[in-house]
Amino acid sequence: MTGNNGHRIFVNLEGNTKIYLREGESFGVLDANGTDADGAKFELPHPDPDNDGITDYSVWARPVGTPGGSATMTTCATDPDTGEEVCSTESYVAIRSNGNGNSVPKFSNVSKDLLYIYADLDGDGRTERYPLFDEELEDYFWNYDNNGLKVLQLRFYEIPTDVN
């Protein structure tokens, strides 16, 4: 599944899958197989180079497919000073409810959950915000903890800079 021409990533139906993130000019699946020991790989631009809370794009998610199941996505990285894994205190929880058969799940803006890590790296007791690819951390990834959710769609939308 490496070098696939699709826009999908396969994850474990139960348990954790790591989706490693690489900074690049555009969005692209680099390795779709998240079910092996190497995890999946995804390239995306730096979302907030100024760390001002205003992203260059947004991420929207919705759980679809057979009703039932849930998944939690958490943004994580490695602290280069300690070598420890740091995961955000904020996560996106996707639940595919049973609905009434006619309901179509709606997309939710999950940019805050997936494009930042919220953590207290300096030990001052306050949580700080770190965007993906901030130099304070390295080796960014999404930890996808699945509990039977078969399909989760993610969409990335550029935010226009010139709005008249």
Residue pairs with C-beta under 8 A, 6 or more apart in sequence:
1 10
1 31
1 32
1 33
2 30
2 31
2 32
2 33
3 30
3 31
4 29
4 32
6 29
6 32
7 29
8 29
8 32
9 19
9 29
9 32
9 34
9 40
9 42
10 32
10 33
10 34
10 35
10 40
11 17
11 19
11 34
11 35
11 40
11 144
11 146
12 34
12 35
12 146
13 146
13 148
13 150
14 146
14 147
14 148
15 145
15 146
16 143
16 144
16 145
16 146
17 34
17 35
17 39
17 40
17 143
17 144
17 146
18 34
18 39
18 40
18 141
18 142
18 143
18 144
19 34
19 39
19 40
19 41
19 42
19 141
19 142
19 144
20 39
20 40
20 41
20 42
20 139
20 140
20 141
21 41
21 42
21 43
21 44
21 132
21 133
21 140
21 141
21 142
22 30
22 41
22 42
22 43
22 44
23 43
23 44
23 45
23 46
23 132
23 133
24 43
24 44
24 45
25 45
26 43
26 44
26 45
27 42
27 43
27 44
27 45
27 156
28 42
28 43
29 40
29 41
29 42
29 43
30 41
30 42
30 43
31 38
31 39
31 40
31 41
32 40
33 40
34 40
34 144
39 141
42 142
44 132
44 156
45 56
45 57
46 56
46 131
46 132
46 133
47 55
47 56
47 57
47 111
47 115
47 116
47 131
47 132
48 54
48 55
48 56
48 115
48 116
48 131
48 132
49 56
49 131
51 129
51 130
51 131
51 134
53 129
55 111
55 115
55 131
55 159
56 158
56 159
57 111
57 156
57 157
57 158
57 159
58 109
58 111
58 156
58 157
58 159
59 109
59 110
59 111
59 114
59 115
59 154
59 155
59 156
60 107
60 108
60 109
60 110
60 154
60 155
60 156
60 157
61 73
61 92
61 94
61 107
61 108
61 110
61 114
61 152
61 153
61 154
61 155
62 94
62 105
62 106
62 107
62 108
62 152
62 153
63 69
63 70
63 71
63 94
63 95
63 96
63 105
63 149
63 151
63 152
63 153
64 96
64 104
64 105
64 151
64 152
64 153
65 96
65 149
65 150
65 151
66 96
66 150
67 96
67 97
67 98
67 99
68 96
68 98
68 148
69 95
69 96
69 146
69 147
69 148
69 149
69 150
70 93
70 94
70 95
70 96
70 147
70 148
70 149
71 93
71 94
71 144
71 145
71 146
71 147
71 149
71 152
72 91
72 92
72 93
72 94
72 144
72 145
73 91
73 92
73 94
73 110
73 113
73 114
73 142
73 143
73 144
73 145
73 152
74 87
74 88
74 90
74 91
74 92
74 113
74 142
74 143
74 145
75 87
75 88
75 90
75 113
75 114
75 115
75 116
75 117
75 132
75 140
75 141
75 142
75 143
76 85
76 86
76 87
76 88
76 117
76 140
76 141
76 142
76 143
77 85
77 86
77 117
77 130
77 137
77 138
77 139
77 140
77 141
78 84
78 85
78 86
78 137
78 138
78 139
79 85
79 86
79 121
79 137
80 137
80 138
86 117
86 119
86 121
86 137
87 117
87 119
87 143
88 113
88 116
88 117
88 118
88 119
89 118
89 119
89 127
90 112
90 113
90 116
90 118
91 113
92 108
92 110
92 113
92 114
94 149
94 152
95 149
96 105
96 149
96 150
97 105
99 105
107 153
107 155
110 154
114 142
114 154
115 131
115 132
116 129
116 130
116 131
116 132
117 129
117 130
117 132
117 134
117 137
118 127
118 128
118 129
118 130
119 127
119 128
119 130
120 126
120 127
120 128
121 128
121 130
121 136
121 137
122 128
130 136
130 137
132 140
133 140
